[in-house]
Amino acid sequence: MSKVLIIGGGAAGMAAAVFAAEAGHLVHLFERNEKLGKKVYITGKGRCNFTNACSMEELFDSVIRNPKFLYSAFYGYNNFDAIDFFERLGVRTKIERGNRAFPASDHASDIILAMERRMKELDVKIHLRSGVKKVLADENGVTGILLENDAVIAGDAVLVATGGLSYSTTGSTGDGYRFAGECGHDVTGLRPSLVPMETGEDYIAGMQGLSLRNVTLRMYTGGKCCFEDFGEMMFTHFGITGPLVLTASARVGDSLQQGPLACEIDWKPALSEEQLDDRLLRDFTKNQNKQFKTVAQGLVPSKAMSALLELWGSSPEKKIHEISREERLAFVRLLKHFPFTVTGLRGYSEAVVTAGGVAVREINPKTMESKKVKGLYFIGEVLDTDALTGGFNLQIAWSTAYAAASAVI
């Protein structure tokens, strides 16, 4: 039986504590906050989308960084294992649109309380308000940890489950990256991910509060399309947000660090330009003596019309019979290629996860153990691996926690 010290009482840390204690180890969990699972509590808008009941292929496809590194972890403990785990702990679960798994109660607290109950049953020692200052190690491997109150806690294994930099109010202060660096590990470039985006044009801010459904968003770098997807998004005072945008931020965040991206929205993705022009012609034929702005109102939400008309360049007061073919086609192109510029990502305080982290080439993918320091493990968001929304990032937490807890001798 080993004495296992876990730094961080979030998703990965709590799961690892349960798994390690179930394997017969003496487990101590250290959390700097006054309670466990503060970030888990706010995930999925407080409902906790804790995994995704998709195929293994889709699970890997949803990982943005280093999916191959997670091969052993995902096959060792998959998404259905996670569902079974919480059902075993007494949490009734349900599957919603997009195969997203939630507690049936829609309360994230059920996930946290279930793990807390299990830890109590297993006699896990939980230390709240206990920040860790340093991981202690010698030439033979880890020896323990130094707390912020300068107390030394000896241990046979240390699992770092400190999270990233996103939602710092929940205690994600980046300590794990410091621990990694002090132990000789490289930490890759960090940035917010699954985060809203800032834009450069005033007319975007002018549409603040407008939500779009069933549109296509495209982004370009160097003239080449680097992102295209279909779904929902919303305009804000600073730019754009919503599911489509969060996904885009994960896909193009690295490209955005090189400079602004040209973007466009297709307001009518179900129609080709020719089909859309045919529809506009039919409307024109019925309304020859009405003003263009009146006839065009049915095509897009009213809050967007001023921006479209501004970009169109022709007078919206023109009567339909005065509109030239070129003007009509220009408006059709605008509906299919509404242009704007993304200038940057919002900050960590609005990000769901952190991209970047402890370099995975220095971690054993089967065990999550450091290749540099024996008995030191990194799990969850602190690693340089992240995924799309939909429960995939929490699955990384469960799978890496299981791999590490199962590997402790």
VENBELMO-V70571 format. One record per residue. RES is the residue in one letter. PHI is phi in whole degrees, 0 to 359 (none if undefined). Layout:
res->RES phi->PHI
res->RES phi->PHI
This chain:
res->M phi->none
res->S phi->261
res->K phi->265
res->V phi->255
res->L phi->252
res->I phi->248
res->I phi->259
res->G phi->115
res->G phi->255
res->G phi->267
res->A phi->302
res->A phi->296
res->G phi->295
res->M phi->295
res->A phi->297
res->A phi->298
res->A phi->298
res->V phi->295
res->F phi->298
res->A phi->292
res->A phi->291
res->E phi->295
res->A phi->277
res->G phi->100
res->H phi->273
res->L phi->274
res->V phi->243
res->H phi->241
res->L phi->247
res->F phi->247
res->E phi->229
res->R phi->287
res->N phi->280
res->E phi->277
res->K phi->207
res->L phi->274
res->G phi->67
res->K phi->296
res->K phi->284
res->V phi->302
res->Y phi->300
res->I phi->258
res->T phi->290
res->G phi->59
res->K phi->55
res->G phi->86
res->R phi->258
res->C phi->65
res->N phi->283
res->F phi->274
res->T phi->194
res->N phi->225
res->A phi->274
res->C phi->259
res->S phi->287
res->M phi->298
res->E phi->299
res->E phi->292
res->L phi->300
res->F phi->292
res->D phi->296
res->S phi->273
res->V phi->272
res->I phi->279
res->R phi->250
res->N phi->56
res->P phi->298
res->K phi->296
res->F phi->300
res->L phi->271
res->Y phi->305
res->S phi->294
res->A phi->296
res->F phi->292
res->Y phi->286
res->G phi->283
res->Y phi->205
res->N phi->264
res->N phi->296
res->F phi->284
res->D phi->297
res->A phi->295
res->I phi->298
res->D phi->298
res->F phi->301
res->F phi->287
res->E phi->297
res->R phi->298
res->L phi->276
res->G phi->96
res->V phi->265
res->R phi->290
res->T phi->240
res->K phi->213
res->I phi->247
res->E phi->245
res->R phi->310
res->G phi->76
res->N phi->63
res->R phi->283
res->A phi->262
res->F phi->227
res->P phi->295
res->A phi->301
res->S phi->283
res->D phi->65
res->H phi->244
res->A phi->300
res->S phi->301
res->D phi->296
res->I phi->295
res->I phi->294
res->L phi->297
res->A phi->296
res->M phi->290
res->E phi->298
res->R phi->300
res->R phi->294
res->M phi->298
res->K phi->295
res->E phi->300
res->L phi->269
res->D phi->63
res->V phi->291
res->K phi->273
res->I phi->259
res->H phi->245
res->L phi->274
res->R phi->52
res->S phi->233
res->G phi->288
res->V phi->256
res->K phi->270
res->K phi->201
res->V phi->269
res->L phi->261
res->A phi->205
res->D phi->231
res->E phi->295
res->N phi->266
res->G phi->130
res->V phi->291
res->T phi->240
res->G phi->155
res->I phi->222
res->L phi->249
res->L phi->281
res->E phi->293
res->N phi->270
res->D phi->73
res->A phi->284
res->V phi->260
res->I phi->246
res->A phi->282
res->G phi->199
res->D phi->270
res->A phi->214
res->V phi->235
res->L phi->253
res->V phi->268
res->A phi->229
res->T phi->272
res->G phi->76
res->G phi->252
res->L phi->247
res->S phi->287
res->Y phi->52
res->S phi->300
res->T phi->295
res->T phi->270
res->G phi->106
res->S phi->279
res->T phi->252
res->G phi->81
res->D phi->301
res->G phi->299
res->Y phi->294
res->R phi->294
res->F phi->302
res->A phi->298
res->G phi->299
res->E phi->293
res->C phi->264
res->G phi->91
res->H phi->268
res->D phi->276
res->V phi->242
res->T phi->288
res->G phi->306
res->L phi->260
res->R phi->202
res->P phi->294
res->S phi->219
res->L phi->52
res->V phi->220
res->P phi->299
res->M phi->236
res->E phi->264
res->T phi->237
res->G phi->261
res->E phi->264
res->D phi->296
res->Y phi->291
res->I phi->290
res->A phi->299
res->G phi->294
res->M phi->260
res->Q phi->314
res->G phi->92
res->L phi->281
res->S phi->259
res->L phi->244
res->R phi->239
res->N phi->58
res->V phi->242
res->T phi->251
res->L phi->249
res->R phi->235
res->M phi->228
res->Y phi->230
res->T phi->226
res->G phi->59
res->G phi->81
res->K phi->253
res->C phi->289
res->C phi->252
res->F phi->203
res->E phi->209
res->D phi->203
res->F phi->241
res->G phi->162
res->E phi->245
res->M phi->207
res->M phi->214
res->F phi->269
res->T phi->229
res->H phi->293
res->F phi->254
res->G phi->162
res->I phi->224
res->T phi->209
res->G phi->107
res->P phi->306
res->L phi->298
res->V phi->287
res->L phi->298
res->T phi->298
res->A phi->300
res->S phi->298
res->A phi->289
res->R phi->281
res->V phi->245
res->G phi->305
res->D phi->293
res->S phi->298
res->L phi->294
res->Q phi->291
res->Q phi->272
res->G phi->148
res->P phi->300
res->L phi->246
res->A phi->286
res->C phi->226
res->E phi->207
res->I phi->246
res->D phi->261
res->W phi->288
res->K phi->228
res->P phi->294
res->A phi->283
res->L phi->244
res->S phi->284
res->E phi->299
res->E phi->294
res->Q phi->294
res->L phi->292
res->D phi->294
res->D phi->299
res->R phi->297
res->L phi->296
res->L phi->298
res->R phi->298
res->D phi->297
res->F phi->295
res->T phi->297
res->K phi->281
res->N phi->228
res->Q phi->304
res->N phi->256
res->K phi->268
res->Q phi->287
res->F phi->303
res->K phi->297
res->T phi->286
res->V phi->291
res->A phi->284
res->Q phi->301
res->G phi->282
res->L phi->274
res->V phi->220
res->P phi->302
res->S phi->302
res->K phi->293
res->A phi->265
res->M phi->296
res->S phi->297
res->A phi->294
res->L phi->297
res->L phi->292
res->E phi->298
res->L phi->286
res->W phi->299
res->G phi->92
res->S phi->267
res->S phi->287
res->P phi->290
res->E phi->278
res->K phi->301
res->K phi->287
res->I phi->304
res->H phi->290
res->E phi->265
res->I phi->282
res->S phi->280
res->R phi->300
res->E phi->297
res->E phi->294
res->R phi->295
res->L phi->295
res->A phi->295
res->F phi->289
res->V phi->299
res->R phi->298
res->L phi->295
res->L phi->293
res->K phi->269
res->H phi->219
res->F phi->287
res->P phi->267
res->F phi->196
res->T phi->236
res->V phi->268
res->T phi->259
res->G phi->178
res->L phi->265
res->R phi->288
res->G phi->274
res->Y phi->299
res->S phi->295
res->E phi->250
res->A phi->274
res->V phi->286
res->V phi->220
res->T phi->254
res->A phi->272
res->G phi->93
res->G phi->150
res->V phi->298
res->A phi->301
res->V phi->286
res->R phi->295
res->E phi->261
res->I phi->238
res->N phi->289
res->P phi->292
res->K phi->277
res->T phi->236
res->M phi->67
res->E phi->276
res->S phi->300
res->K phi->277
res->K phi->255
res->V phi->229
res->K phi->296
res->G phi->84
res->L phi->253
res->Y phi->234
res->F phi->237
res->I phi->222
res->G phi->78
res->E phi->292
res->V phi->294
res->L phi->283
res->D phi->279
res->T phi->206
res->D phi->211
res->A phi->219
res->L phi->285
res->T phi->290
res->G phi->122
res->G phi->98
res->F phi->287
res->N phi->291
res->L phi->291
res->Q phi->296
res->I phi->301
res->A phi->299
res->W phi->296
res->S phi->291
res->T phi->289
res->A phi->297
res->Y phi->295
res->A phi->299
res->A phi->291
res->A phi->297
res->S phi->284
res->A phi->272
res->V phi->298
res->I phi->271
